Amino acid sequence: MSKFRTAHAGMSMLLLGAAAAAPLGAQTRAGQAQSSIADRGRTVRGRNDAPANEFGRFAARTHGSAAAPVTVYEFSDFQCPYCRQFATETYPYLDSLYVKTGRVRWVFVNRPKVEKHPNAPLAAEAALCAAQQRKFWAFHDALFATQDTWAGMPHPNVYFIGLADSAGVNRQALSSCLARDDVRALLDADMQDGMTLNIGGVPSFVVDGKLVAQGALPREMFVHTIDSLLATHQQR
């Protein structure tokens, strides 16, 4: 398996070639590791859900065609500056080039780094509540756009509810959702995925159960990676 490493703004990237393993949510026999992240000795725990059921959990925070040959899972933290940089500067270009053209399906997975970003879990819960109104991506954009405002707040709940209007979200429904335990369970499931895959830094990007990129890298790096992944899938 070939690999290419580079660095940018203190972050690293790993490009993986040839052999791909089962994607997040694929069925596997008990005790059998689904895949490994190259040269790091880390494995992915098997899940019992079929991919269709897995996308049921992620449906409201997924962009792109279900028929896309490549699905990218973005592990991100709403309070992370690198994640904001990717979301505002790089993703719109990738969305236009790959997602809207039906070649890539993009899935957002919460991976708040609580020790560094104490408001990130609540921001994630608010976004998940917005997702229940099919407004995840609008709220996603609003959170990153206002990150500098709410990141240092001791209690950002009221501010997040105030973002509802700009994102087209019903305030009362958002407030009610944030008070329930089910949204915390959704966040816990996302965090479990991150721990299972041993995701450290954010943003991180997983395809076929493997880490393929990490960091707010130049978009040319992502283009190279995704083009390589698409070429690999075409060869299957």
Backbone torsions as a table, in degrees:
resi	resn	phi	psi	omega
1	MET	NA	129.4	-178.9
2	SER	-87.8	152.0	177.0
3	LYS	-146.4	149.6	-178.7
4	PHE	-133.1	129.6	-178.6
5	ARG	-116.9	144.7	175.0
6	THR	-148.5	174.5	179.8
7	ALA	-140.0	148.9	178.2
8	HIS	-157.0	129.2	176.7
9	ALA	51.1	39.2	176.7
10	GLY	77.4	5.3	-179.5
11	MET	-111.3	165.0	-177.1
12	SER	-124.7	163.1	-179.4
13	MET	-137.7	143.2	177.2
14	LEU	-128.5	118.1	178.0
15	LEU	-100.2	126.7	-176.7
16	LEU	-110.0	140.8	178.9
17	GLY	-104.4	-151.0	-172.8
18	ALA	-4.6	-100.3	-162.5
19	ALA	-63.3	122.2	179.4
20	ALA	-110.3	147.4	-178.3
21	ALA	-106.8	-178.4	-178.0
22	ALA	-63.3	140.8	-179.2
23	PRO	-73.4	168.6	174.8
24	LEU	-52.0	128.7	176.9
25	GLY	93.8	-6.7	-179.7
26	ALA	-73.1	149.7	-179.6
27	GLN	-76.0	146.9	176.8
28	THR	-151.5	156.9	179.4
29	ARG	-72.3	149.9	-177.1
30	ALA	-56.3	135.0	176.7
31	GLY	82.3	-6.9	-178.9
32	GLN	-93.7	124.4	178.9
33	ALA	-70.9	134.5	-179.3
34	GLN	-72.6	-46.3	-175.1
35	SER	-161.8	170.3	176.8
36	SER	-131.0	153.7	175.4
37	ILE	-92.3	125.7	-167.7
38	ALA	-49.1	130.0	171.3
39	ASP	63.3	12.7	-177.5
40	ARG	-117.0	-6.9	176.1
41	GLY	67.3	26.0	-178.2
42	ARG	-110.0	142.1	-177.6
43	THR	-122.0	161.8	-179.7
44	VAL	-103.4	127.1	178.4
45	ARG	-71.9	140.4	178.8
46	GLY	-67.4	149.6	176.7
47	ARG	-120.1	152.8	-179.7
48	ASN	-90.7	-16.0	-177.4
49	ASP	-74.3	140.6	170.4
50	ALA	-73.1	156.8	-178.9
51	PRO	-54.2	-38.0	-179.2
52	ALA	-61.6	-41.0	178.6
53	ASN	-68.4	-35.5	178.8
54	GLU	-63.5	-41.0	177.9
55	PHE	-69.7	-20.5	173.3
56	GLY	-59.8	-42.1	177.0
57	ARG	-67.1	-36.6	-175.7
58	PHE	-97.5	-0.7	-168.2
59	ALA	-51.6	-44.8	-175.1
60	ALA	-75.9	-9.7	177.2
61	ARG	-121.9	36.9	177.8
62	THR	-121.8	135.3	174.1
63	HIS	-113.2	140.7	171.9
64	GLY	109.6	172.2	-176.5
65	SER	-77.3	141.0	175.3
66	ALA	-65.2	-19.0	-179.4
67	ALA	-90.5	1.3	-178.8
68	ALA	-60.9	136.9	-177.3
69	PRO	-69.9	-21.4	-179.0
70	VAL	-125.7	132.6	173.9
71	THR	-116.4	124.9	179.0
72	VAL	-105.6	127.4	174.3
73	TYR	-100.6	114.8	178.1
74	GLU	-94.9	116.6	175.8
75	PHE	-94.5	120.1	-169.4
76	SER	-142.5	166.7	-177.1
77	ASP	-135.6	121.0	-174.7
78	PHE	-65.2	-18.6	180.0
79	GLN	-97.3	-2.7	-176.9
80	CYS	-82.2	123.2	179.6
81	PRO	-61.3	-37.1	178.4
82	TYR	-65.4	-37.4	178.1
83	CYS	-65.7	-40.5	176.4
84	ARG	-62.6	-42.4	179.5
85	GLN	-60.0	-44.5	178.3
86	PHE	-63.5	-46.2	-175.2
87	ALA	-64.1	-35.5	-174.2
88	THR	-94.9	-26.5	-174.7
89	GLU	-108.2	-35.6	-172.3
90	THR	-103.4	-45.9	-174.8
91	TYR	-58.9	-42.3	-179.8
92	PRO	-54.8	-37.0	178.7
93	TYR	-68.4	-45.2	179.6
94	LEU	-65.1	-36.6	178.4
95	ASP	-60.7	-45.1	-179.8
96	SER	-67.6	-39.2	-174.3
97	LEU	-80.1	-37.8	-171.6
98	TYR	-118.0	-43.2	-172.7
99	VAL	-75.2	-50.5	-178.5
100	LYS	-69.0	-18.1	177.8
101	THR	-91.7	2.0	174.4
102	GLY	83.3	10.3	-177.2
103	ARG	-93.7	-22.5	-178.1
104	VAL	-136.5	138.2	171.3
105	ARG	-105.3	131.3	-172.6
106	TRP	-115.1	127.0	-176.8
107	VAL	-123.5	130.1	179.5
108	PHE	-95.2	128.6	178.1
109	VAL	-125.4	129.2	-179.6
110	ASN	-74.0	130.8	174.5
111	ARG	-138.9	65.8	-178.7
112	PRO	-65.9	133.0	177.0
113	LYS	-93.1	85.1	-168.6
114	VAL	-59.8	-35.5	-176.2
115	GLU	-65.5	-27.2	179.2
116	LYS	-104.0	-29.1	-172.3
117	HIS	-128.8	81.5	-173.4
118	PRO	-64.6	-22.8	179.3
119	ASN	-89.6	-6.2	-176.8
120	ALA	-62.8	-41.9	179.7
121	PRO	-61.4	-41.9	179.4
122	LEU	-67.5	-36.9	175.6
123	ALA	-61.9	-41.1	178.4
124	ALA	-63.2	-42.8	178.9
125	GLU	-62.6	-40.8	179.0
126	ALA	-63.2	-41.0	178.0
127	ALA	-65.4	-38.4	177.8
128	LEU	-66.5	-34.8	175.5
129	CYS	-67.5	-40.2	175.8
130	ALA	-62.5	-33.9	178.5
131	ALA	-61.9	-31.2	178.5
132	GLN	-67.3	-18.0	174.2
133	GLN	-102.4	14.0	-178.3
134	ARG	60.4	35.3	-179.2
135	LYS	-125.5	26.2	-176.0
136	PHE	-58.2	-50.7	-172.6
137	TRP	-67.1	-34.5	176.3
138	ALA	-65.7	-41.1	179.3
139	PHE	-71.4	-38.2	173.4
140	HIS	-51.8	-50.0	-179.1
141	ASP	-64.7	-40.1	-179.4
142	ALA	-65.8	-39.7	179.0
143	LEU	-63.9	-46.7	-179.8
144	PHE	-68.1	-36.3	-179.4
145	ALA	-65.7	-29.3	-176.7
146	THR	-109.8	15.7	-174.9
147	GLN	-52.6	-44.0	-178.7
148	ASP	-62.6	-26.6	-178.5
149	THR	-76.3	-47.7	-173.0
150	TRP	-93.9	-14.4	-173.6
151	ALA	-58.9	-35.3	-177.3
152	GLY	-96.6	4.5	-178.4
153	MET	-72.8	136.8	177.8
154	PRO	-68.9	-31.4	-179.7
155	HIS	-140.6	87.9	-172.6
156	PRO	-83.7	4.4	-175.1
157	ASN	-53.6	-48.8	-176.7
158	VAL	-63.4	-38.4	179.8
159	TYR	-64.3	-42.9	179.6
160	PHE	-62.0	-41.0	177.9
161	ILE	-64.5	-34.1	177.8
162	GLY	-67.6	-21.9	177.3
163	LEU	-73.6	-13.0	-174.9
164	ALA	-54.6	-44.8	-175.7
165	ASP	-60.9	-45.3	-178.0
166	SER	-67.3	-23.7	-179.6
167	ALA	-98.7	2.0	-179.1
168	GLY	72.1	29.2	-177.6
169	VAL	-104.9	140.7	177.3
170	ASN	-71.6	120.3	-175.9
171	ARG	-61.2	-46.7	-175.8
172	GLN	-63.5	-42.5	178.9
173	ALA	-66.0	-38.2	178.3
174	LEU	-63.6	-46.1	179.8
175	SER	-62.1	-42.1	179.5
176	SER	-64.7	-41.7	-179.6
177	CYS	-62.9	-41.6	-178.5
178	LEU	-64.2	-20.9	-179.5
179	ALA	-86.5	-7.5	-176.0
180	ARG	-95.6	158.5	-179.1
181	ASP	-81.6	-21.0	-173.6
182	ASP	-65.8	-33.0	179.4
183	VAL	-69.7	-32.5	175.9
184	ARG	-67.3	-34.1	177.2
185	ALA	-65.5	-37.5	176.7
186	LEU	-64.8	-42.3	177.4
187	LEU	-64.2	-41.7	177.6
188	ASP	-59.3	-39.0	178.8
189	ALA	-64.7	-40.9	176.4
190	ASP	-62.3	-45.5	-178.2
191	MET	-65.6	-33.6	176.5
192	GLN	-64.9	-39.8	175.5
193	ASP	-58.7	-43.7	179.8
194	GLY	-63.8	-40.7	178.5
195	MET	-68.9	-39.0	179.5
196	THR	-61.1	-40.6	179.2
197	LEU	-86.0	-0.4	179.8
198	ASN	56.5	44.8	177.8
199	ILE	-73.8	122.0	179.8
200	GLY	-97.4	-83.9	-178.7
201	GLY	-74.5	158.0	176.4
202	VAL	-129.8	150.4	-2.6
203	PRO	-74.6	147.6	174.9
204	SER	-125.7	151.9	-172.9
205	PHE	-131.4	125.0	-174.2
206	VAL	-119.3	133.4	174.9
207	VAL	-133.6	132.6	179.0
208	ASP	54.1	39.1	177.2
209	GLY	77.0	5.7	-176.5
210	LYS	-123.4	143.5	174.8
211	LEU	-71.0	121.7	-179.3
212	VAL	-111.8	-18.7	179.1
213	ALA	-160.6	152.4	177.9
214	GLN	-148.6	129.3	175.5
215	GLY	111.4	165.9	177.1
216	ALA	-86.5	75.4	-174.8
217	LEU	-88.7	162.2	176.4
218	PRO	-57.4	146.1	-175.5
219	ARG	-62.3	-24.9	177.9
220	GLU	-61.9	-32.4	177.9
221	MET	-67.2	-41.6	178.2
222	PHE	-66.9	-38.9	178.1
223	VAL	-60.6	-44.7	178.9
224	HIS	-60.7	-44.3	-179.3
225	THR	-64.1	-49.4	-176.7
226	ILE	-67.2	-39.1	176.6
227	ASP	-60.5	-39.7	177.4
228	SER	-64.0	-40.7	179.4
229	LEU	-66.2	-42.0	178.8
230	LEU	-64.1	-39.8	178.6
231	ALA	-65.0	-39.0	178.3
232	THR	-63.6	-42.8	179.9
233	HIS	-67.1	-32.7	177.9
234	GLN	-67.6	-24.5	-178.7
235	GLN	-82.3	-11.1	-175.3
236	ARG	-76.4	NA	NA
